[in-house]
């Protein structure tokens, strides 16, 4: 199942007037040439930057107090085995009330050999003691960085950086990952594939939930692709993939047989590979159907398939139980029917057509019908 979070991008533009240029007003110097004392905001920002710098180096972040000191030590111990090549923090508005302060912090990090920027946003509580600001708590339950979720070892294969629970065997997972990559290469054009993907194998569903911001029903999943994207324009075209990774829930994944593991990995990697090509208008049945085709998951259509109802981009994700199983079956049958009749290239052409702004309309059955008629010369009702 594909999960993607769309990010809003704000552009700040400056404007300048012409004609008259006023001379700059000099800043008054403090008495006796002394530099002004840093404000509370400035002190807190410096503290947060120093903490990020220390953590990236695998040292305990300075300035923690109380229970936060132990959490800081734990985070430093967990980050050391990981090749974190960049870690930055940016504080939002800092609210200071006497000896207490609060801010919302965005933490961005990069991993060596993996494209993209990963980030998490949390609330930071600070206290001032003897004139020095200290971090009392870093709050947040979702969208956490790996080192705040569990202890992971890093493993590298030709096409993956895998973070797995410390000491856990990874041979079956890495074999399934490379097999899945080979299956994608056989059925997707090479230009859609990244050289290397990040995979986080979590110890349980609770860890998977903590790593993400929007996944629902993770308890029922063996794997899920997780992407942060920027969409723009009437076609809701993806203009930037900010981050991209595959999450594997280890207990559920281990319970699968070898073929099901390969199929599951290939399905989710297909979502990852197509993240940059998946318009926000692409029908749910097509998103899942393409992944099922690439993974070789061919299913018979249910008794009463309703592709119109599954043409909303989030339709399948809202379902559960037998209804969701029927939806996947309908998606698979539709995708394979297109390939059987028109070829795999046309299936991908249909997928890409939703990025075309000249294909006008809001997401849903009418738009899907127009896309099918434009690309394949058929109607939605002709599929299954």
Secondary structure, DSSP 8 states (H G I E B T S, - for coil): -EEEEE------------S-----------GGG------HHHHHHHHHHHHHHHHHTTS--TTB-THHHHHHHHHHHHHTTS-EEEEEEEE---EEETTEEEEEEEEEEEETT--S-EEEEEEEEEEEETTEEEEEEEE-SSS--GGGT--EEEEEETTEEEEEETT---HHHHHHHHHHHHHHHHHS-GGG--S-EEEEEESSHHHHHHH-SS---GGG-SEEEEEEEEEETTTTEEEEEEEEEEEEEHHHHHTS-HHHHHHHHHHHHHHHHTGGG--TTS-HHHHHHHHHHHTT------TT--TTTT-STTTGGG--HHHHHHHHHHHHHHHHHHHHHH-HHHHHHHHHHTT-TTS-S-SSHHHHHHHHHHHTS--GGG--
